[in-house]
């Protein structure tokens, strides 16, 4: 089956941001807005809340 058709069927065709491993056919939904995606990444300790802040103080 075409991968794009599988993505449409995924999560009821819900629009938003997904991370997909096409080889393993695994998909994770991260939200409808970039703010939701950012919040998930922060929760997973990927990145920081304000990328403009410097760690050098």
C-alpha positions in Angstrom: 0.0 0.0 0.0 1.1 3.5 -0.7 2.7 5.1 2.4 0.9 8.4 1.9 -2.5 6.6 2.0 -1.4 4.9 5.2 -0.6 8.3 6.7 -4.0 9.6 5.8 -5.7 6.7 7.5 -3.4 7.1 10.5 -5.1 8.7 13.5 -8.4 9.0 11.6 -6.9 11.2 8.9 -6.3 13.9 11.6 -4.2 16.8 10.4 -1.0 17.6 12.2 2.6 16.7 12.7 3.8 13.1 12.6 7.2 11.5 13.0 7.2 8.4 10.7 9.6 5.5 10.3 8.5 4.3 6.9 10.7 1.3 6.9 9.2 -0.1 10.1 5.8 1.4 9.4 5.7 3.2 12.8 4.1 6.5 13.3 3.9 9.0 16.2 1.5 11.9 16.3 2.9 15.1 17.8 0.1 17.6 17.6 -1.7 20.0 15.3 0.5 23.1 16.0 4.2 23.8 16.3 3.6 24.8 19.9 2.2 21.3 20.6 5.2 19.7 18.9 7.6 21.9 20.8 5.9 20.9 24.1 6.3 17.2 23.3 10.0 17.7 22.4 10.6 19.6 25.7 8.9 16.8 27.6 11.2 14.3 25.8 14.2 16.5 26.7 14.8 17.3 23.0 15.7 21.0 22.6 14.9 23.7 25.1 11.8 25.9 25.8 13.4 29.1 24.3 16.1 28.3 21.7 17.2 31.9 21.9 18.4 31.5 25.4 22.1 30.6 25.8 23.5 28.0 28.2 26.5 30.3 28.7 25.8 32.5 31.6 
